[in-house]
Amino acid sequence: MLWKIARSLVGILLLYLSIPNIGPAVRAARADGVSGVFTARTLDCVQHPGHESCTWIGDFRSAAGRTVRPSVALYGSSRESLTAGATTPAVDTGRANRVYGPGGSSEWIFTSLLAGTGLALLLSPLFRKAFPAARRGRTHPSAVPT
């Protein structure tokens, strides 16, 4: 019984985390937003055992010049991708703290996996009730030769 409650809570948590991000992840994947230019300012790096993850922080300015967003991260950037002061095309999809390159992003994959796992955890009891023979590994009595 405790396992069923835990499974449901984890499923709800995964849906809570993923559903609000589905729209932004799709917009980011399609690079759907305001086009402009990202200017790299500082490199922010995090050291992991045997691995370093870096992202450029800088300013985004829309092509029309109406939108200026300081201190945003360029998704998918790395130590080698830019230098301080360098500019690159970017798209503002509305995320609070990041912009994307014109090729978009693959964040939608992780977001979809979270949502799918959450749904699977919540719906698995319904599947088990709908198909009890499959759960027990048995075949339907009419399928057994006499």
N, C-alpha and C positions, 0 to 999 in steps of 0.2 A: 504494500500500500504506500509506503514511504517513497519507493522508487517511482510510482505513478505521479505522486505529487511533485517530486523533484523534476521528473521529465517534463511535466506541464509547466513548471516555473521556468525551467531553462528554455523551453519553447517560446514562452511569452517574452522572456528577456531578449532572445534573439530577434523576435519580431519587433520588439520595442526599439532595438538598436538599428535594425535594417530598414524598416518601412519608411521612416522619415528621410532616409538617404537614397531611396530608389530614384526619385525625380532628379536630384542633383547628380547622381552617378550616371544616369542616362544622358543628361545634358553634357556632362563632362566627356562621356564616351563619344558623343557626336560633335564635340567642340561647338556646342550651341550656346552662343552668348555674344557679348560685346567684344569685337576685335580691337586689338591695340598692340602696345609694345611693353614688354617687361624690361626694366633696367636693373641689372644685378647690383646689389650693394654689399652684402655680407654673406659669407658661407657659414652655414650652421651644420656642424658635424656631430654625430653620436658614435662612440666607439662600442662595438660589441666584440665578444671573444672571436678573434679571427676575421672580423669584418668591420668596415666603416660605412656608415650611411650619412650622406651629405645632401643638403638642399640649399639652393640659393634663395636668399631673402632680398626683396627689393621693392621697387615701385612699379605699379601698372598705370599706364595712361592710355585711355581709349583713342582710337584713330581720329575721332572728331575732337579730342581734347577736353571733352566735357567731364569725363570720369577720371579721377586720379585716386588711386588706392595705394597708400604707403604701407610698407612693412607686410607684404604678402609673400607667400612662398610660391615658387614655380614648381608645380608637380612634375616629378620625373627628372628633375635636374640633378646633376652630380658635380663633384669636384672638377671633373674634366670638361663639363659641358659649357661653362662660361668662365669669365674672369670679372673682377670687380669693374663696374662701369660699362660692361658690355650690354648690348640690347639684343632682344630676340622677339619675334612675333609671339603673341599670347592671346588667350581668350578668357574673359571674365564670365564665368557661368553663374555668379551670384554667391559662391561659397564665401564665407566670412574671412577666411585666412589663406586662400590660395587661388591661383590662376593656373591655366593649363596651356600647353603648347597647342599649335594649330592641328596637331594630329589627334587630340583628345587624350583619353586615358582608358585604362582597363579596370578601374575601380568597380565597375558594374559587376564584374565576375565575382569578386569577394562579397559584394552586397547581395547578389543573387544567391550565392551559396548560403549566406547567413539566413536569408528569408526562407529558402527552401528547407534548410535544416530545422528551422523553427516550426514551419508548417508540418513537416514530417513528424516531429516530436509531438505536436498537438493532435495530429490526425491519426497517428498510429493506433490508438484504441478503437477508433471507428473502423479502420481497415480490419482489425482483428475480429470485430463483431460481424462485419459484413462477410468475411471469408474465414470462418472458424476452422474449416478443414485444412486450409493452407497453413494456418498457424500451427496445427498439430502435426502437419506432414502427412495427413491422411487423404485418401481419395474419396470421392463421393461413392456411396454404396452401389449406385447403378453402374459405375465404371469398373467394378470388380467382377471378373468373369466367374460364372457359376458352374 
